[in-house]
Amino acid sequence: MRNDKDLATRDAGRDLGAELLASVKAMKANEAARVTKVTPTLAAEARAKVGLSQKAFAAMLQVSARTLQEWEQGRREPTGAAQTLLRVAVKHPEALQDLGVA
């Protein structure tokens, strides 16, 4: 961990105005300093494909909305039939709608 003296020494040689200007130019040129990729979970992807709210999708799967949230946030994994139904929902969302489930 750096102390105040180390930080002051580092900052003494910086041109913050030039750094800020370079950052603004990079943003305008659509050049990101860093890129964050988020890969949706199977549950989140399935719900998005079917087009339902969390509450409605959870009711369709006969699980609590909290359980669905845990699946979508990657804190828990669906098992068995729920996982199979989620895979069907991703590949064929119309199948759930045709059954009158969604």
N, CA, C and O atoms as a DFTB+ gen file, in Angstrom:
408 C
 N C O
     1  1       0.845      -1.183       0.000
     2  2       0.000       0.000       0.000
     3  2       0.889       1.244       0.000
     4  3       1.874       1.314       0.735
     5  1       0.539       2.197      -0.810
     6  2       1.344       3.408      -0.927
     7  2       0.957       4.414       0.152
     8  3      -0.210       4.537       0.524
     9  1       1.960       5.123       0.641
    10  2       1.667       6.174       1.606
    11  2       1.508       7.503       0.862
    12  3       1.672       7.566      -0.356
    13  1       1.189       8.552       1.602
    14  2       0.938       9.853       0.989
    15  2       2.158      10.392       0.252
    16  3       2.017      11.024      -0.795
    17  1       3.360      10.150       0.787
    18  2       4.580      10.640       0.155
    19  2       4.785       9.964      -1.205
    20  3       5.140      10.618      -2.186
    21  1       4.557       8.644      -1.249
    22  2       4.695       7.913      -2.515
    23  2       3.704       8.422      -3.562
    24  3       4.054       8.586      -4.730
    25  1       2.485       8.666      -3.139
    26  2       1.458       9.157      -4.056
    27  2       1.794      10.552      -4.557
    28  3       1.610      10.852      -5.737
    29  1       2.284      11.405      -3.668
    30  2       2.647      12.768      -4.067
    31  2       3.797      12.735      -5.069
    32  3       3.798      13.503      -6.031
    33  1       4.771      11.858      -4.859
    34  2       5.899      11.730      -5.782
    35  2       5.420      11.259      -7.149
    36  3       5.837      11.790      -8.179
    37  1       4.547      10.267      -7.153
    38  2       4.011       9.768      -8.415
    39  2       3.229      10.849      -9.150
    40  3       3.395      11.026     -10.357
    41  1       2.380      11.568      -8.431
    42  2       1.512      12.563      -9.055
    43  2       2.260      13.809      -9.508
    44  3       1.772      14.530     -10.379
    45  1       3.432      14.081      -8.940
    46  2       4.191      15.282      -9.299
    47  2       4.598      15.257     -10.770
    48  3       4.702      16.311     -11.397
    49  1       4.826      14.085     -11.319
    50  2       5.254      13.971     -12.710
    51  2       4.123      13.790     -13.700
    52  3       4.370      13.604     -14.891
    53  1       2.903      13.840     -13.238
    54  2       1.765      13.609     -14.127
    55  2       1.198      14.913     -14.659
    56  3       1.218      15.937     -13.975
    57  1       0.696      14.869     -15.875
    58  2      -0.037      15.990     -16.459
    59  2      -1.493      15.533     -16.558
    60  3      -1.914      14.948     -17.556
    61  1      -2.247      15.816     -15.496
    62  2      -3.623      15.320     -15.425
    63  2      -4.500      15.867     -16.545
    64  3      -5.397      15.176     -17.028
    65  1      -4.244      17.109     -16.958
    66  2      -5.013      17.695     -18.058
    67  2      -4.807      16.911     -19.350
    68  3      -5.762      16.628     -20.072
    69  1      -3.559      16.565     -19.632
    70  2      -3.258      15.796     -20.847
    71  2      -3.864      14.398     -20.761
    72  3      -4.367      13.877     -21.757
    73  1      -3.819      13.787     -19.570
    74  2      -4.406      12.452     -19.402
    75  2      -5.915      12.497     -19.613
    76  3      -6.484      11.611     -20.251
    77  1      -6.562      13.530     -19.076
    78  2      -8.005      13.675     -19.233
    79  2      -8.367      13.911     -20.695
    80  3      -9.313      13.313     -21.206
    81  1      -7.624      14.773     -21.362
    82  2      -7.878      15.047     -22.781
    83  2      -7.706      13.787     -23.627
    84  3      -8.500      13.531     -24.532
    85  1      -6.676      13.008     -23.335
    86  2      -6.455      11.756     -24.070
    87  2      -7.604      10.789     -23.832
    88  3      -8.019      10.080     -24.749
    89  1      -8.119      10.755     -22.612
    90  2      -9.251       9.869     -22.301
    91  2     -10.500      10.286     -23.056
    92  3     -11.216       9.438     -23.588
    93  1     -10.769      11.592     -23.109
    94  2     -11.946      12.090     -23.830
    95  2     -11.828      11.776     -25.321
    96  3     -12.802      11.361     -25.948
    97  1     -10.636      11.974     -25.888
    98  2     -10.431      11.657     -27.302
    99  2     -10.646      10.168     -27.571
   100  3     -11.234       9.796     -28.586
   101  1     -10.170       9.320     -26.662
   102  2     -10.357       7.873     -26.823
   103  2     -11.833       7.512     -26.764
   104  3     -12.293       6.677     -27.542
   105  1     -12.588       8.132     -25.849
   106  2     -14.028       7.870     -25.760
   107  2     -14.743       8.280     -27.037
   108  3     -15.598       7.553     -27.544
   109  1     -14.385       9.456     -27.556
   110  2     -15.024       9.936     -28.785
   111  2     -14.711       9.031     -29.971
   112  3     -15.527       8.887     -30.881
   113  1     -13.524       8.422     -29.958
   114  2     -13.134       7.509     -31.036
   115  2     -13.653       6.097     -30.787
   116  3     -13.339       5.167     -31.529
   117  1     -14.460       5.951     -29.720
   118  2     -15.047       4.661     -29.339
   119  2     -13.973       3.626     -29.002
   120  3     -14.129       2.439     -29.290
   121  1     -12.906       4.082     -28.402
   122  2     -11.835       3.204     -27.956
   123  2     -11.935       3.070     -26.438
   124  3     -11.618       4.004     -25.702
   125  1     -12.367       1.935     -25.992
   126  2     -12.542       1.725     -24.561
   127  2     -11.207       1.427     -23.897
   128  3     -10.361       0.727     -24.453
   129  1     -11.033       1.970     -22.702
   130  2      -9.827       1.684     -21.919
   131  2      -9.858       0.244     -21.438
   132  3      -8.824      -0.416     -21.334
   133  1     -11.053      -0.228     -21.150
   134  2     -11.220      -1.631     -20.765
   135  2     -12.596      -2.081     -21.228
   136  3     -13.521      -1.277     -21.350
   137  1     -12.713      -3.343     -21.478
   138  2     -13.962      -3.926     -21.949
   139  2     -14.386      -4.999     -20.954
   140  3     -13.606      -5.880     -20.594
   141  1     -15.627      -4.906     -20.523
   142  2     -16.160      -5.897     -19.610
   143  2     -17.192      -6.717     -20.365
   144  3     -18.163      -6.177     -20.896
   145  1     -16.975      -8.021     -20.408
   146  2     -17.925      -8.911     -21.073
   147  2     -18.712      -9.662     -20.011
   148  3     -18.142     -10.221     -19.075
   149  1     -20.003      -9.664     -20.170
   150  2     -20.876     -10.380     -19.254
   151  2     -21.566     -11.480     -20.039
   152  3     -22.223     -11.217     -21.046
   153  1     -21.416     -12.689     -19.583
   154  2     -22.083     -13.816     -20.220
   155  2     -23.302     -14.166     -19.377
   156  3     -23.165     -14.538     -18.212
   157  1     -24.490     -14.050     -19.956
   158  2     -25.687     -14.353     -19.174
   159  2     -25.762     -15.834     -18.809
   160  3     -25.296     -16.699     -19.551
   161  1     -26.347     -16.098     -17.671
   162  2     -26.545     -17.486     -17.253
   163  2     -27.639     -18.105     -18.112
   164  3     -28.372     -17.401     -18.808
   165  1     -27.739     -19.409     -18.055
   166  2     -28.773     -20.122     -18.804
   167  2     -30.158     -19.608     -18.425
   168  3     -31.008     -19.408     -19.292
   169  1     -30.382     -19.397     -17.135
   170  2     -31.692     -18.936     -16.667
   171  2     -32.009     -17.538     -17.199
   172  3     -33.130     -17.281     -17.637
   173  1     -31.038     -16.644     -17.163
   174  2     -31.256     -15.281     -17.654
   175  2     -31.509     -15.278     -19.157
   176  3     -32.380     -14.560     -19.649
   177  1     -30.742     -16.082     -19.876
   178  2     -30.914     -16.168     -21.322
   179  2     -32.286     -16.741     -21.673
   180  3     -32.951     -16.250     -22.584
   181  1     -32.705     -17.773     -20.953
   182  2     -34.003     -18.400     -21.217
   183  2     -35.139     -17.421     -20.965
   184  3     -36.068     -17.319     -21.766
   185  1     -35.061     -16.701     -19.852
   186  2     -36.128     -15.749     -19.531
   187  2     -36.184     -14.639     -20.569
   188  3     -37.269     -14.205     -20.955
   189  1     -35.030     -14.180     -21.023
   190  2     -35.000     -13.128     -22.044
   191  2     -35.622     -13.617     -23.354
   192  3     -36.357     -12.880     -24.010
   193  1     -35.323     -14.858     -23.727
   194  2     -35.875     -15.411     -24.981
   195  2     -37.395     -15.561     -24.906
   196  3     -38.105     -15.310     -25.879
   197  1     -37.878     -15.974     -23.735
   198  2     -39.320     -16.166     -23.580
   199  2     -40.025     -14.820     -23.426
   200  3     -41.190     -14.676     -23.797
   201  1     -39.307     -13.832     -22.874
   202  2     -39.865     -12.485     -22.772
   203  2     -40.791     -12.265     -21.594
   204  3     -41.758     -11.510     -21.693
   205  1     -40.504     -12.916     -20.488
   206  2     -41.340     -12.764     -19.302
   207  2     -40.595     -12.047     -18.191
   208  3     -39.365     -11.995     -18.184
   209  1     -41.346     -11.499     -17.260
   210  2     -40.746     -10.919     -16.060
   211  2     -40.214     -12.052     -15.185
   212  3     -40.559     -13.217     -15.384
   213  1     -39.375     -11.702     -14.220
   214  2     -38.860     -12.740     -13.314
   215  2     -40.008     -13.431     -12.593
   216  3     -40.020     -14.655     -12.460
   217  1     -40.963     -12.651     -12.133
   218  2     -42.091     -13.217     -11.383
   219  2     -42.895     -14.198     -12.245
   220  3     -43.235     -15.293     -11.796
   221  1     -43.193     -13.800     -13.473
   222  2     -43.985     -14.650     -14.369
   223  2     -43.202     -15.900     -14.783
   224  3     -43.760     -16.996     -14.841
   225  1     -41.914     -15.730     -15.070
   226  2     -41.102     -16.873     -15.494
   227  2     -40.928     -17.857     -14.336
   228  3     -40.975     -19.071     -14.535
   229  1     -40.730     -17.334     -13.139
   230  2     -40.603     -18.205     -11.962
   231  2     -41.895     -18.985     -11.737
   232  3     -41.859     -20.174     -11.422
   233  1     -43.024     -18.321     -11.898
   234  2     -44.312     -18.998     -11.731
   235  2     -44.475     -20.093     -12.782
   236  3     -44.980     -21.175     -12.482
   237  1     -44.046     -19.809     -14.020
   238  2     -44.138     -20.799     -15.082
   239  2     -43.299     -22.035     -14.747
   240  3     -43.710     -23.166     -15.009
   241  1     -42.111     -21.803     -14.163
   242  2     -41.226     -22.914     -13.801
   243  2     -41.603     -23.563     -12.471
   244  3     -41.043     -24.587     -12.078
   245  1     -42.557     -22.947     -11.794
   246  2     -43.008     -23.406     -10.477
   247  2     -41.869     -23.393      -9.449
   248  3     -41.689     -24.331      -8.673
   249  1     -41.111     -22.295      -9.476
   250  2     -40.085     -22.036      -8.474
   251  2     -40.328     -20.632      -7.932
   252  3     -41.069     -19.852      -8.530
   253  1     -39.712     -20.315      -6.817
   254  2     -39.878     -18.974      -6.262
   255  2     -39.085     -17.970      -7.096
   256  3     -38.114     -18.320      -7.766
   257  1     -39.520     -16.728      -7.036
   258  2     -38.800     -15.671      -7.749
   259  2     -37.378     -15.562      -7.205
   260  3     -36.449     -15.259      -7.955
   261  1     -37.206     -15.802      -5.934
   262  2     -35.870     -15.751      -5.319
   263  2     -34.958     -16.838      -5.902
   264  3     -33.783     -16.588      -6.169
   265  1     -35.504     -18.038      -6.096
   266  2     -34.728     -19.123      -6.691
   267  2     -34.295     -18.745      -8.100
   268  3     -33.143     -18.959      -8.475
   269  1     -35.207     -18.187      -8.875
   270  2     -34.875     -17.756     -10.235
   271  2     -33.785     -16.683     -10.200
   272  3     -32.861     -16.715     -11.013
   273  1     -33.885     -15.746      -9.278
   274  2     -32.854     -14.709      -9.145
   275  2     -31.496     -15.335      -8.844
   276  3     -30.482     -14.925      -9.409
   277  1     -31.475     -16.319      -7.963
   278  2     -30.219     -17.003      -7.627
   279  2     -29.631     -17.678      -8.866
   280  3     -28.420     -17.640      -9.080
   281  1     -30.486     -18.293      -9.676
   282  2     -30.022     -18.931     -10.914
   283  2     -29.469     -17.883     -11.876
   284  3     -28.389     -18.053     -12.441
   285  1     -30.225     -16.796     -12.056
   286  2     -29.826     -15.770     -13.005
   287  2     -28.519     -15.085     -12.604
   288  3     -27.734     -14.690     -13.466
   289  1     -28.290     -14.946     -11.319
   290  2     -27.078     -14.281     -10.841
   291  2     -25.913     -15.245     -10.669
   292  3     -24.821     -14.839     -10.273
   293  1     -26.142     -16.515     -10.965
   294  2     -25.075     -17.495     -10.933
   295  2     -24.682     -17.972      -9.549
   296  3     -23.635     -18.599      -9.385
   297  1     -25.507     -17.683      -8.548
   298  2     -25.192     -18.133      -7.189
   299  2     -25.641     -19.568      -6.945
   300  3     -25.122     -20.250      -6.061
   301  1     -26.616     -20.021      -7.743
   302  2     -27.083     -21.411      -7.677
   303  2     -27.299     -21.898      -9.094
   304  3     -27.491     -21.106     -10.017
   305  1     -27.265     -23.222      -9.257
   306  2     -27.484     -23.835     -10.560
   307  2     -28.789     -24.621     -10.544
   308  3     -29.044     -25.375      -9.606
   309  1     -29.610     -24.455     -11.561
   310  2     -30.802     -25.295     -11.643
   311  2     -30.390     -26.741     -11.919
   312  3     -29.363     -26.990     -12.551
   313  1     -31.180     -27.672     -11.454
   314  2     -30.859     -29.080     -11.669
   315  2     -32.018     -29.772     -12.370
   316  3     -33.134     -29.255     -12.421
   317  1     -31.737     -30.927     -12.898
   318  2     -32.760     -31.815     -13.450
   319  2     -33.653     -31.191     -14.485
   320  3     -33.190     -30.586     -15.452
   321  1     -34.956     -31.347     -14.265
   322  2     -35.963     -30.919     -15.236
   323  2     -35.910     -29.413     -15.481
   324  3     -36.143     -28.963     -16.603
   325  1     -35.609     -28.639     -14.454
   326  2     -35.551     -27.186     -14.627
   327  2     -34.468     -26.803     -15.630
   328  3     -34.683     -25.932     -16.473
   329  1     -33.317     -27.442     -15.545
   330  2     -32.233     -27.142     -16.475
   331  2     -32.620     -27.535     -17.909
   332  3     -32.309     -26.816     -18.860
   333  1     -33.287     -28.657     -18.052
   334  2     -33.736     -29.092     -19.380
   335  2     -34.752     -28.104     -19.947
   336  3     -34.679     -27.738     -21.120
   337  1     -35.693     -27.677     -19.121
   338  2     -36.699     -26.723     -19.573
   339  2     -36.055     -25.390     -19.960
   340  3     -36.487     -24.751     -20.919
   341  1     -35.038     -24.974     -19.231
   342  2     -34.332     -23.733     -19.574
   343  2     -33.626     -23.854     -20.923
   344  3     -33.625     -22.913     -21.717
   345  1     -33.028     -25.014     -21.176
   346  2     -32.366     -25.222     -22.474
   347  2     -33.380     -25.199     -23.613
   348  3     -33.107     -24.651     -24.681
   349  1     -34.550     -25.794     -23.386
   350  2     -35.620     -25.757     -24.407
   351  2     -36.056     -24.313     -24.630
   352  3     -36.269     -23.897     -25.769
   353  1     -36.187     -23.555     -23.557
   354  2     -36.616     -22.158     -23.666
   355  2     -35.625     -21.327     -24.474
   356  3     -36.032     -20.437     -25.221
   357  1     -34.339     -21.605     -24.336
   358  2     -33.320     -20.862     -25.085
   359  2     -33.389     -21.193     -26.563
   360  3     -33.343     -20.295     -27.404
   361  1     -33.501     -22.479     -26.889
   362  2     -33.476     -22.899     -28.297
   363  2     -34.822     -22.757     -28.992
   364  3     -34.879     -22.485     -30.191
   365  1     -35.905     -22.942     -28.243
   366  2     -37.250     -22.924     -28.842
   367  2     -38.237     -22.213     -27.913
   368  3     -39.135     -22.856     -27.369
   369  1     -38.088     -20.906     -27.722
   370  2     -38.994     -20.195     -26.810
   371  2     -40.455     -20.302     -27.245
   372  3     -41.366     -20.239     -26.420
   373  1     -40.659     -20.462     -28.536
   374  2     -42.035     -20.583     -29.034
   375  2     -42.709     -21.854     -28.537
   376  3     -43.936     -21.917     -28.468
   377  1     -41.920     -22.868     -28.190
   378  2     -42.490     -24.117     -27.684
   379  2     -43.238     -23.873     -26.377
   380  3     -44.316     -24.427     -26.161
   381  1     -42.676     -23.061     -25.523
   382  2     -43.353     -22.760     -24.255
   383  2     -44.606     -21.947     -24.505
   384  3     -45.615     -22.133     -23.825
   385  1     -44.551     -21.040     -25.484
   386  2     -45.723     -20.239     -25.812
   387  2     -46.799     -21.104     -26.450
   388  3     -47.984     -20.912     -26.175
   389  1     -46.406     -22.064     -27.306
   390  2     -47.374     -22.953     -27.952
   391  2     -48.096     -23.820     -26.927
   392  3     -49.269     -24.150     -27.102
   393  1     -47.399     -24.183     -25.867
   394  2     -48.019     -24.999     -24.826
   395  2     -48.927     -24.194     -23.909
   396  3     -49.638     -24.749     -23.072
   397  1     -48.891     -22.862     -24.083
   398  2     -49.687     -22.010     -23.228
   399  2     -49.057     -21.822     -21.858
   400  3     -49.702     -21.342     -20.926
   401  1     -47.795     -22.204     -21.746
   402  2     -47.101     -22.073     -20.471
   403  2     -46.632     -20.643     -20.289
   404  3     -46.696     -20.105     -19.183
   405  1     -46.167     -20.027     -21.350
   406  2     -45.625     -18.674     -21.244
   407  2     -46.696     -17.645     -21.573
   408  3     -46.430     -16.443     -21.538
